[in-house]
Amino acid sequence: MSLKIRHSLRWFWLSMICLAPVAGGPLPDGGAPAFDVRAFGAAGDGRTLDTGAINQAIEAAAAAGGGTVYFPAGIYASHSIRLRSNIALYLGPGATILAADPPPEGAAGGYDAPEPCPFDQYQDFGHSHWHNSLIWGENLENVSILGPGMIFGRGLSRGFGRKDPPPGEPQLPWPPELPPLKPGDPLPGPFGLPDARDALPAGVGNKAIALKNCRGVILRDFTIFHGGHFGILATGVDNFTIDNLKIDTNRDGIDVDCCRNVRISNCTVNSPNDDGICLKSSYGLDEIRATENVTIANCQVSGFEEGTLLDGTYQRRPPPRGPVGRIKFGTEANGGFKNITIANCVFVYSLGLALEEVDGGAMEDVTITNLAMREIPHAPIFIRLGARSRGPDHPPVGKARRILISNVVASDVMFFQGILISGIPGHAIEDVTLSNILIQFQGGGTAEQAARVVPELERDYPEAGNFGILPAYGLFARHVRGLSVRDVRFELLQDDRRPAVILDDVTGADFDHFQAPSATGVSALVLKNVTGLDVRHSPGLPDTCREQTVPEDRL
């Protein structure tokens, strides 16, 4: 991390601490009366633990029927902050809520203990607990956290160890090497969870913000730096607005799990080690609950080194470590995803868009448009239906259907993978439309790679990279029913000895105004067990209309 960020966090704000208004005074913008944390004893000096004063201010506001808890300029070191209904936290200019270090091992105090969760065999420890967080709320309504200040998770864990050092300090290995289970540790369930090696003890926090079963939540205008396992984990939150956040973090940025009526807009999320904006539908609430009616608009995701989004240096990682930082659905997907729209988003130095349904839910009625991508390691678009079936009674294979993706431009996509759409035998992905798409690939694939057989990986973790180098450079579609490819163009920076497209067990494939270069002697389209193919207005390809099954052919 640059000296600029370190000095600003450690010293600069300390010099800007100002006299605080009294409790009940108005906000600087003339808004509703505020409950100033300094009036309740908060020091804001970055050293004194202000947990008690902050929570007293929240309780006073709640007792008054609601109000704004105001943080003037300063650094407020704290452990768990407990939200209440009808409360807004307002982080003023120059204000930082600092996640304090956990106490030494075996000592009392620190972050609130992780609450019991009898359903933790279906998702990892981080997804199964909410109270062990810097800021948390459960069963609340009408809650806001507003900017323009910062939340700095310096003392938070990202899932292993008592804390994760911020940039500029000696780093822990990632991903970590898990020790063997100790004698007496409880044995995990059929899905390998709960795993004692994944758990954190009382006193240790692992999330910047955690919300469970809440309604009417607004998060707006602030910054999260180094947010732990989750910058934001929202589970069962309805009527939820996330707007104009900047997140530069060491694991997941925003996770929206089993939520309804969600609007995520104007956010910039940098998360080199994990997902940027991620929709999930886990079993953490002891019910099958879809994530539905969600819009994600005008957002940017990336995987630069942590801290270099905020300091403006945008540093790339040296190989072979690659970025993550994408927008993703899954992997936890018991309840499925319904009525989702993504529009006007930018992916830069990150993995591509991932839509994954592997735990028995239905992913349906998804429309995605206006994406710009650059420096994508593999699979700019990944759609997966699988049979991991991690849920009560091993749920049957779910559905992935009615997915429209349009107006996508991607450049500098590495040669490993193009668009990857894969169901499993007997369970097809249905009704996928790809239109107005331009992708520039690095190229360089070999004839040996073109002959590679791609494993099914029906029950594996659904990660595009696990499928390895694909035998088609542009589009590999397998176990699909109803595939429309219109106004799609692929470009190569160097020759590639793989075909542009492989269709395997596909029913109803329609190519209209499709363009893709192919090396001399290499077919553009390879067909394996394709039923119903229509190709027209596609330069370099003959107009073709076939209704019968084609066991194998090349165009």
Backbone torsions as a table, in degrees:
resi	resn	phi	psi	omega
1	MET	NA	145.7	-174.9
2	SER	-72.9	157.0	175.4
3	LEU	-59.9	-30.7	-179.6
4	LYS	-58.5	-48.2	-179.9
5	ILE	-67.6	-44.0	-176.5
6	ARG	-61.7	-45.1	-179.1
7	HIS	-66.8	-37.7	-179.3
8	SER	-64.6	-36.2	-177.9
9	LEU	-78.8	-33.4	-171.9
10	ARG	-94.2	-32.6	-171.2
11	TRP	-125.2	-42.3	-170.0
12	PHE	-61.0	-48.1	-178.0
13	TRP	-66.8	-28.5	177.4
14	LEU	-60.1	-33.6	-179.2
15	SER	-78.9	-8.3	-175.8
16	MET	-103.8	5.2	-178.3
17	ILE	-62.9	130.7	-175.8
18	CYS	-117.5	168.1	175.3
19	LEU	-63.7	139.9	-174.0
20	ALA	-95.7	143.6	170.2
21	PRO	-69.6	158.1	-178.9
22	VAL	-76.1	163.3	176.6
23	ALA	-59.7	137.3	-179.1
24	GLY	92.0	-6.3	177.7
25	GLY	-73.5	160.4	-178.0
26	PRO	-75.5	156.2	172.9
27	LEU	-68.2	157.5	-179.9
28	PRO	-57.2	-29.0	-178.6
29	ASP	-87.5	9.5	178.5
30	GLY	82.5	14.9	-178.5
31	GLY	-77.9	-158.9	-175.7
32	ALA	-65.0	156.6	178.4
33	PRO	-55.0	143.7	-175.8
34	ALA	-114.7	151.8	172.7
35	PHE	-102.6	101.8	-173.2
36	ASP	-78.4	127.2	-176.9
37	VAL	-63.9	-26.3	178.4
38	ARG	-68.1	-33.2	178.0
39	ALA	-67.0	-16.4	178.3
40	PHE	-103.0	10.3	172.9
41	GLY	106.4	2.1	178.9
42	ALA	-66.8	133.9	-179.3
43	ALA	-86.0	-37.5	179.6
44	GLY	64.1	28.8	-177.5
45	ASP	-103.1	3.4	178.9
46	GLY	80.0	-5.7	-179.6
47	ARG	-118.3	-42.9	179.8
48	THR	-71.2	137.3	178.3
49	LEU	-78.7	114.8	-174.0
50	ASP	-100.4	13.7	-176.0
51	THR	-54.6	-50.6	-176.0
52	GLY	-61.2	-44.4	-178.9
53	ALA	-64.5	-41.0	-179.4
54	ILE	-63.8	-47.0	-179.2
55	ASN	-67.9	-31.2	174.3
56	GLN	-64.9	-41.4	178.2
57	ALA	-62.3	-40.3	178.5
58	ILE	-64.7	-44.2	179.9
59	GLU	-63.6	-39.2	178.7
60	ALA	-64.1	-41.8	178.2
61	ALA	-64.8	-40.8	178.8
62	ALA	-64.5	-40.4	179.1
63	ALA	-64.1	-27.2	178.6
64	ALA	-84.0	3.0	-179.2
65	GLY	94.8	3.0	179.7
66	GLY	126.9	164.2	178.9
67	GLY	163.2	-176.8	-178.3
68	THR	-105.7	125.3	175.0
69	VAL	-94.3	116.2	-166.8
70	TYR	-104.3	132.0	175.3
71	PHE	-111.2	102.8	173.6
72	PRO	-72.4	178.9	-176.9
73	ALA	-54.4	135.0	-178.5
74	GLY	151.8	174.6	178.5
75	ILE	-117.4	116.7	-172.1
76	TYR	-107.6	95.8	178.4
77	ALA	-71.2	134.1	-173.9
78	SER	-156.1	154.6	163.0
79	HIS	-97.5	-144.7	-168.0
80	SER	-64.1	126.8	174.8
81	ILE	-104.2	123.7	-172.8
82	ARG	-103.0	112.6	-179.6
83	LEU	-72.3	158.5	174.9
84	ARG	-132.3	161.2	177.8
85	SER	-62.9	150.0	176.1
86	ASN	62.2	32.2	-178.8
87	ILE	-120.2	140.7	169.1
88	ALA	-121.0	130.8	167.2
89	LEU	-92.0	127.8	179.1
90	TYR	-117.6	114.5	179.0
91	LEU	-94.2	103.4	-176.5
92	GLY	-69.2	172.5	178.0
93	PRO	-57.6	129.4	-179.2
94	GLY	81.4	5.2	179.2
95	ALA	-94.7	135.9	176.6
96	THR	-132.2	129.2	166.8
97	ILE	-91.4	117.9	-174.0
98	LEU	-104.6	122.0	174.4
99	ALA	-69.8	112.2	-178.6
100	ALA	-69.8	158.3	176.8
101	ASP	-64.0	146.7	173.6
102	PRO	-68.7	158.5	177.4
103	PRO	-67.4	165.5	176.9
104	PRO	-59.2	154.1	-179.0
105	GLU	-56.5	130.4	-179.7
106	GLY	91.2	-12.8	179.1
107	ALA	-86.0	155.3	179.0
108	ALA	-80.3	168.4	176.0
109	GLY	90.6	-163.5	-178.8
110	GLY	90.6	-151.0	-176.7
111	TYR	-75.7	155.7	178.3
112	ASP	-58.3	147.2	-178.8
113	ALA	-67.8	147.7	173.5
114	PRO	-63.7	127.0	-178.1
115	GLU	-69.7	155.2	177.6
116	PRO	-60.4	142.0	176.3
117	CYS	-140.6	103.1	-178.2
118	PRO	-71.6	-2.9	-176.2
119	PHE	-109.7	24.0	-173.1
120	ASP	-82.2	7.1	175.7
121	GLN	-84.7	-1.5	-176.1
122	TYR	-112.4	-6.9	175.3
123	GLN	-153.4	160.0	-172.5
124	ASP	-70.1	174.3	-175.2
125	PHE	-57.1	-42.5	-177.9
126	GLY	-61.6	-36.0	179.6
127	HIS	-81.1	-11.0	-171.0
128	SER	-102.9	-0.4	-176.9
129	HIS	-143.5	147.9	-175.2
130	TRP	-127.5	-29.9	-173.2
131	HIS	-70.2	-24.4	-178.5
132	ASN	-84.0	62.4	-173.7
133	SER	-137.2	163.8	175.5
134	LEU	-66.4	-47.2	178.2
135	ILE	-129.4	124.9	-179.4
136	TRP	-143.8	156.7	176.2
137	GLY	-153.4	144.5	-179.9
138	GLU	-138.9	138.0	178.6
139	ASN	55.3	49.5	-178.0
140	LEU	-117.6	165.6	171.9
141	GLU	-141.7	151.4	176.8
142	ASN	57.5	66.2	-178.8
143	VAL	-122.7	138.7	178.6
144	SER	-136.5	146.3	165.2
145	ILE	-126.3	121.1	-171.2
146	LEU	-125.3	155.4	-175.1
147	GLY	-92.3	-162.8	12.9
148	PRO	-99.2	22.0	-178.0
149	GLY	-76.9	-162.1	-172.2
150	MET	-130.9	149.6	166.3
151	ILE	-113.0	119.5	-176.9
152	PHE	-115.8	111.8	-175.0
153	GLY	-87.9	46.8	-173.6
154	ARG	-56.2	-38.7	-175.2
155	GLY	-94.8	11.0	-177.0
156	LEU	-88.8	151.0	171.0
157	SER	-87.0	152.6	171.8
158	ARG	-104.1	19.4	173.5
159	GLY	124.3	-18.3	178.7
160	PHE	-141.5	130.5	-176.0
161	GLY	86.9	162.5	-174.6
162	ARG	-75.2	-26.2	173.6
163	LYS	-156.5	162.5	178.6
164	ASP	-114.0	118.0	-176.8
165	PRO	-60.8	138.5	177.2
166	PRO	-73.0	166.7	177.1
167	PRO	-54.0	144.2	-177.7
168	GLY	96.6	-11.3	176.2
169	GLU	-115.6	159.8	179.8
170	PRO	-53.8	132.3	-171.7
171	GLN	-98.0	149.5	172.7
172	LEU	-82.7	152.7	178.5
173	PRO	-65.0	144.5	177.7
174	TRP	-142.8	129.9	-3.8
175	PRO	-69.2	152.8	-175.8
176	PRO	-74.2	155.9	171.9
177	GLU	-91.5	119.6	-176.2
178	LEU	-78.9	133.4	175.7
179	PRO	-73.3	163.5	175.7
180	PRO	-67.3	154.8	175.2
181	LEU	-60.9	140.3	-179.5
182	LYS	-86.4	154.5	174.9
183	PRO	-56.4	133.0	-178.9
184	GLY	94.9	-15.2	176.2
185	ASP	-65.7	139.7	177.7
186	PRO	-64.3	141.8	178.9
187	LEU	-75.3	138.1	179.6
188	PRO	-69.5	162.6	179.9
189	GLY	-76.6	-166.1	-173.5
190	PRO	-65.3	-17.8	-179.7
191	PHE	-105.4	14.2	179.7
192	GLY	81.0	9.8	-178.7
193	LEU	-129.6	152.3	-7.2
194	PRO	-70.3	151.9	-178.6
195	ASP	-113.4	117.6	-177.7
196	ALA	-57.6	-26.8	-179.6
197	ARG	-74.9	-16.8	-178.7
198	ASP	-93.3	-14.2	-174.1
199	ALA	-81.6	157.3	176.2
200	LEU	-122.1	144.1	-177.8
201	PRO	-78.3	167.2	173.0
202	ALA	-57.0	142.6	-179.3
203	GLY	100.0	-16.7	-179.5
204	VAL	-104.8	132.7	177.7
205	GLY	-106.3	148.7	-178.6
206	ASN	-136.5	12.9	178.3
207	LYS	-141.9	142.3	174.5
208	ALA	-72.9	-48.6	179.8
209	ILE	-135.5	129.3	176.8
210	ALA	-133.0	130.8	-179.1
211	LEU	-131.7	136.9	-179.0
212	LYS	-136.8	128.3	175.5
213	ASN	52.6	58.3	179.8
214	CYS	-121.2	163.1	177.9
215	ARG	-136.8	143.9	175.5
216	GLY	67.9	62.0	-176.0
217	VAL	-114.1	135.8	176.8
218	ILE	-127.2	125.5	171.7
219	LEU	-119.4	121.2	-170.9
220	ARG	-150.9	134.7	161.7
221	ASP	80.3	-6.7	-176.7
222	PHE	-96.8	178.0	-179.7
223	THR	-118.6	139.8	170.3
224	ILE	-114.9	126.2	175.7
225	PHE	-121.0	128.5	173.7
226	HIS	60.3	62.2	-168.6
227	GLY	-85.8	4.5	179.8
228	GLY	82.9	-156.4	-178.7
229	HIS	-55.1	-39.4	176.4
230	PHE	-136.6	129.3	165.9
231	GLY	-64.3	-46.7	175.9
232	ILE	-137.5	124.8	169.9
233	LEU	-120.1	114.5	179.3
234	ALA	-119.5	118.5	-178.0
235	THR	-123.7	121.3	-179.1
236	GLY	67.7	38.7	179.8
237	VAL	-106.7	124.2	-178.3
238	ASP	-112.6	151.2	-177.9
239	ASN	55.2	68.9	-165.6
240	PHE	-123.8	124.7	179.0
241	THR	-119.5	126.5	173.0
242	ILE	-122.6	118.5	-171.5
243	ASP	-142.3	134.2	169.6
244	ASN	59.0	43.9	174.1
245	LEU	-97.8	149.2	169.0
246	LYS	-115.7	123.0	-177.0
247	ILE	-128.0	123.8	178.7
248	ASP	-131.1	103.9	-160.3
249	THR	-140.7	171.7	-173.2
250	ASN	-99.6	-2.7	172.6
251	ARG	-151.6	-131.6	-177.8
252	ASP	-67.0	143.5	175.5
253	GLY	-84.4	-71.4	-177.8
254	ILE	-126.5	122.2	173.5
255	ASP	-117.1	123.5	-179.5
256	VAL	-115.5	111.8	-166.8
257	ASP	-125.1	120.5	178.0
258	CYS	56.5	41.1	-177.6
259	CYS	-110.0	155.2	179.4
260	ARG	-131.3	145.8	177.9
261	ASN	59.1	69.4	-174.3
262	VAL	-118.8	136.8	176.0
263	ARG	-127.0	114.4	176.7
264	ILE	-113.8	119.4	-174.0
265	SER	-146.0	150.0	169.6
266	ASN	58.2	34.0	-178.5
267	CYS	-106.6	146.8	174.4
268	THR	-119.0	119.4	-174.0
269	VAL	-126.2	119.4	175.3
270	ASN	-112.2	119.2	-175.9
271	SER	-146.5	85.7	-173.5
272	PRO	-64.7	-27.2	-173.2
273	ASN	-96.2	-11.7	-173.5
274	ASP	-159.0	-166.5	-172.0
275	ASP	-77.0	149.3	179.3
276	GLY	-82.6	-63.3	176.6
277	ILE	-123.2	120.5	-170.0
278	CYS	-133.8	125.5	173.0
279	LEU	-95.9	135.5	178.3
280	LYS	-136.1	165.3	173.3
281	SER	-147.5	72.9	-173.1
282	SER	-79.2	-175.9	175.1
283	TYR	-103.8	22.4	-176.8
284	GLY	-65.8	-17.7	-178.9
285	LEU	-101.3	10.1	-178.7
286	ASP	62.2	37.4	174.5
287	GLU	-162.8	157.0	173.2
288	ILE	-83.5	113.0	-174.9
289	ARG	-138.3	122.3	-178.7
290	ALA	-75.0	152.3	162.5
291	THR	-91.8	118.9	-171.0
292	GLU	-147.0	159.2	-179.5
293	ASN	58.0	63.4	-175.6
294	VAL	-122.2	135.4	169.9
295	THR	-121.2	134.8	173.1
296	ILE	-122.7	115.8	-172.0
297	ALA	-139.3	143.2	171.2
298	ASN	58.6	42.8	-178.5
299	CYS	-115.0	158.5	175.3
300	GLN	-127.5	133.6	176.1
301	VAL	-123.4	148.9	-177.2
302	SER	-157.8	171.0	-179.4
303	GLY	-131.9	34.2	176.2
304	PHE	-63.8	164.1	175.7
305	GLU	-54.7	140.9	-176.3
306	GLU	-58.2	136.2	-179.6
307	GLY	92.6	-19.0	-174.7
308	THR	-88.8	-6.5	165.7
309	LEU	-72.2	-47.9	-176.0
310	LEU	-69.0	-34.8	-179.8
311	ASP	-89.9	-0.9	172.3
312	GLY	79.3	13.1	-179.9
313	THR	-95.0	-19.9	172.5
314	TYR	49.0	57.6	-175.2
315	GLN	-80.7	133.7	175.5
316	ARG	-85.9	157.8	178.0
317	ARG	-84.4	144.5	172.2
318	PRO	-70.3	146.8	177.6
319	PRO	-63.9	154.7	6.7
320	PRO	-92.8	3.3	-179.5
321	ARG	-67.9	128.7	-178.2
322	GLY	-114.2	166.0	-179.4
323	PRO	-83.6	162.7	170.7
324	VAL	-115.9	-101.4	166.0
325	GLY	66.6	22.1	-171.0
326	ARG	-93.7	-177.7	163.4
327	ILE	-99.6	130.2	-174.1
328	LYS	-143.2	147.1	164.5
329	PHE	-104.2	129.8	179.1
330	GLY	102.4	-175.6	8.4
331	THR	-81.9	-35.4	177.7
332	GLU	-56.3	121.4	-170.4
333	ALA	-153.1	39.6	178.6
334	ASN	-61.0	-43.0	-175.1
335	GLY	-88.8	-14.7	179.7
336	GLY	82.7	-175.4	-175.3
337	PHE	-137.4	125.8	-174.7
338	LYS	-135.7	137.2	176.7
339	ASN	57.5	68.2	-178.5
340	ILE	-118.6	133.5	175.7
341	THR	-126.2	131.3	173.2
342	ILE	-122.9	129.1	-176.5
343	ALA	-146.2	143.3	169.9
344	ASN	59.5	53.9	-178.6
345	CYS	-120.9	152.3	-177.3
346	VAL	-118.6	131.0	172.2
347	PHE	-113.3	122.8	178.1
348	VAL	-136.6	128.0	-176.5
349	TYR	48.7	60.8	-178.2
350	SER	-152.5	170.2	166.7
351	LEU	-69.9	167.4	-176.1
352	GLY	-86.7	-171.9	178.5
353	LEU	-67.7	131.9	-179.6
354	ALA	-128.2	124.5	177.1
355	LEU	-119.2	111.0	-169.3
356	GLU	-129.3	126.3	175.5
357	GLU	-131.0	103.5	-173.5
358	VAL	-131.3	3.5	-174.0
359	ASP	-121.5	25.2	170.4
360	GLY	97.0	-6.5	178.7
361	GLY	-82.8	-178.8	177.6
362	ALA	-112.9	123.0	171.7
363	MET	-101.7	110.0	-172.0
364	GLU	-151.8	153.7	178.5
365	ASP	60.7	64.2	-178.0
366	VAL	-118.5	128.3	175.5
367	THR	-128.3	130.2	-174.8
368	ILE	-133.0	128.1	-175.9
369	THR	-148.3	152.6	174.4
370	ASN	62.3	67.5	174.4
371	LEU	-113.6	136.8	172.7
372	ALA	-117.7	127.7	-175.6
373	MET	-129.3	144.9	177.0
374	ARG	-150.4	141.2	179.5
375	GLU	59.7	65.4	-177.4
376	ILE	-107.9	119.0	-176.2
377	PRO	-64.4	-40.2	178.0
378	HIS	-162.7	159.2	174.5
379	ALA	44.4	78.6	174.9
380	PRO	-59.0	-27.0	174.0
381	ILE	-135.2	126.0	-179.2
382	PHE	-131.1	119.6	177.3
383	ILE	-122.7	124.1	-172.3
384	ARG	-134.8	128.7	167.2
385	LEU	-114.8	120.7	-175.2
386	GLY	-134.6	-175.8	-174.2
387	ALA	-128.0	41.5	172.8
388	ARG	-63.2	-40.7	172.5
389	SER	56.2	43.6	178.5
390	ARG	-83.9	97.4	-178.2
391	GLY	-179.7	174.9	-179.3
392	PRO	-56.4	131.5	176.1
393	ASP	61.2	25.9	177.4
394	HIS	48.2	76.0	-174.4
395	PRO	-58.6	151.7	178.2
396	PRO	-66.9	167.2	-179.9
397	VAL	-59.4	137.0	-177.6
398	GLY	-85.5	-151.3	-177.9
399	LYS	-130.6	147.9	168.7
400	ALA	-135.6	111.9	-170.8
401	ARG	-156.7	157.3	178.6
402	ARG	56.5	69.8	-178.0
403	ILE	-123.7	120.6	-180.0
404	LEU	-116.8	123.7	178.4
405	ILE	-127.0	122.9	-174.2
406	SER	-142.7	160.3	173.4
407	ASN	55.8	63.2	179.8
408	VAL	-120.4	132.7	171.7
409	VAL	-125.8	131.4	-178.9
410	ALA	-138.5	137.2	178.3
411	SER	-132.5	160.1	-179.5
412	ASP	54.8	49.6	175.4
413	VAL	-90.2	125.3	-176.5
414	MET	-64.5	161.3	-169.1
415	PHE	-74.2	-13.9	-171.6
416	PHE	-57.8	-46.2	-172.7
417	GLN	-147.3	144.2	167.5
418	GLY	-102.3	-145.9	176.3
419	ILE	-66.0	130.7	-178.3
420	LEU	-123.9	116.6	178.2
421	ILE	-124.8	115.1	-173.2
422	SER	-143.8	116.2	164.8
423	GLY	-87.9	-154.6	176.5
424	ILE	-133.7	162.6	-177.2
425	PRO	-54.3	129.2	179.9
426	GLY	83.6	-4.4	-178.2
427	HIS	-140.6	95.8	-174.8
428	ALA	-90.1	148.1	164.8
429	ILE	-75.4	136.1	-170.1
430	GLU	-118.0	140.1	167.3
431	ASP	56.2	70.6	177.2
432	VAL	-111.4	129.3	176.4
433	THR	-118.8	126.3	173.7
434	LEU	-115.5	120.6	-176.6
435	SER	-143.4	149.2	178.2
436	ASN	51.8	61.5	-176.4
437	ILE	-126.0	133.6	175.2
438	LEU	-128.6	119.6	-179.2
439	ILE	-127.3	128.8	176.8
440	GLN	-104.1	118.2	-178.7
441	PHE	-102.6	151.5	177.0
442	GLN	-68.5	-31.6	-178.7
443	GLY	74.5	-172.5	178.9
444	GLY	101.9	6.1	178.1
445	GLY	-66.9	156.1	-174.0
446	THR	-109.3	167.0	176.6
447	ALA	-65.1	-34.9	177.3
448	GLU	-62.6	-40.4	177.8
449	GLN	-67.2	-32.5	178.1
450	ALA	-65.2	-24.1	-179.1
451	ALA	-91.7	-0.2	-174.9
452	ARG	-68.4	140.1	175.2
453	VAL	-94.0	122.9	-176.8
454	VAL	-85.0	125.7	-179.8
455	PRO	-67.3	153.8	179.4
456	GLU	-74.2	-41.7	179.0
457	LEU	52.7	45.7	-172.5
458	GLU	-57.8	-39.5	-173.4
459	ARG	-107.8	7.1	-176.8
460	ASP	-81.7	166.2	172.0
461	TYR	-57.8	132.0	-171.5
462	PRO	-84.7	79.6	178.2
463	GLU	-118.1	128.7	-177.1
464	ALA	-55.6	-40.6	-177.8
465	GLY	-61.3	-23.7	-180.0
466	ASN	-66.8	-21.2	-179.7
467	PHE	-78.1	-10.5	177.8
468	GLY	74.9	-170.4	179.7
469	ILE	-65.6	127.4	-176.7
470	LEU	-84.6	151.0	179.6
471	PRO	-78.0	-5.0	172.2
472	ALA	-119.3	138.8	-176.1
473	TYR	-81.8	-23.4	-172.0
474	GLY	-109.1	-47.4	-177.3
475	LEU	-147.2	123.5	172.7
476	PHE	-120.3	113.2	-177.9
477	ALA	-123.1	125.9	-175.8
478	ARG	-138.8	136.0	-179.1
479	HIS	57.8	64.2	-178.0
480	VAL	-132.5	139.3	174.8
481	ARG	-125.2	110.3	-178.7
482	GLY	90.8	85.1	-179.3
483	LEU	-125.3	117.8	179.2
484	SER	-113.5	123.5	-179.3
485	VAL	-122.0	107.9	-173.4
486	ARG	-130.8	132.9	179.6
487	ASP	51.7	52.1	178.7
488	VAL	-115.1	131.8	-179.4
489	ARG	-132.2	131.6	174.4
490	PHE	-107.0	145.8	175.2
491	GLU	-129.5	151.2	179.0
492	LEU	-123.3	135.8	174.5
493	LEU	-82.3	-20.8	172.8
494	GLN	-150.0	161.5	-177.0
495	ASP	-57.3	149.1	178.1
496	ASP	-134.6	129.6	-176.1
497	ARG	-86.8	8.5	175.6
498	ARG	-98.3	152.9	174.2
499	PRO	-65.8	159.0	177.5
500	ALA	-69.7	-38.4	-172.6
501	VAL	-136.4	136.3	166.9
502	ILE	-124.0	126.2	173.7
503	LEU	-111.6	126.7	-176.2
504	ASP	-133.7	118.0	-176.8
505	ASP	55.9	59.9	-179.7
506	VAL	-120.8	133.5	177.3
507	THR	-116.0	122.9	177.5
508	GLY	76.6	71.4	178.6
509	ALA	-108.3	128.0	-174.7
510	ASP	-126.1	114.2	178.4
511	PHE	-113.2	120.4	-178.7
512	ASP	-133.9	123.9	-176.8
513	HIS	54.6	53.9	177.7
514	PHE	-105.0	134.5	-179.8
515	GLN	-132.7	132.7	178.4
516	ALA	-157.5	128.3	177.4
517	PRO	-72.8	153.3	174.3
518	SER	-140.3	144.2	179.7
519	ALA	-68.4	160.0	180.0
520	THR	-57.5	127.4	179.3
521	GLY	82.2	3.2	-179.7
522	VAL	-110.4	129.0	179.5
523	SER	-71.6	148.0	177.5
524	ALA	-77.4	-42.2	-178.9
525	LEU	-120.3	132.1	173.1
526	VAL	-115.9	127.6	-175.2
527	LEU	-114.3	130.9	176.7
528	LYS	-133.9	112.3	179.7
529	ASN	54.1	54.9	179.6
530	VAL	-104.2	129.1	178.3
531	THR	-115.9	117.6	179.9
532	GLY	81.2	97.8	-179.4
533	LEU	-132.1	131.1	177.7
534	ASP	-131.3	116.2	178.1
535	VAL	-121.7	127.1	179.7
536	ARG	-151.8	154.2	175.8
537	HIS	52.1	40.8	-176.5
538	SER	-124.5	103.0	-175.9
539	PRO	-54.2	133.9	179.8
540	GLY	87.7	-8.2	179.2
541	LEU	-120.7	137.8	177.8
542	PRO	-71.2	141.6	171.5
543	ASP	-58.7	128.0	-172.5
544	THR	-137.8	135.3	174.4
545	CYS	-138.0	110.3	-178.0
546	ARG	-129.6	128.7	177.2
547	GLU	-98.0	-24.6	-175.5
548	GLN	-84.5	169.9	178.4
549	THR	-73.3	135.6	175.8
550	VAL	-110.0	103.8	-178.1
551	PRO	-58.4	-42.6	177.7
552	GLU	-164.3	134.9	179.8
553	ASP	-162.2	167.3	178.3
554	ARG	-137.4	142.4	176.3
555	LEU	-123.0	NA	NA
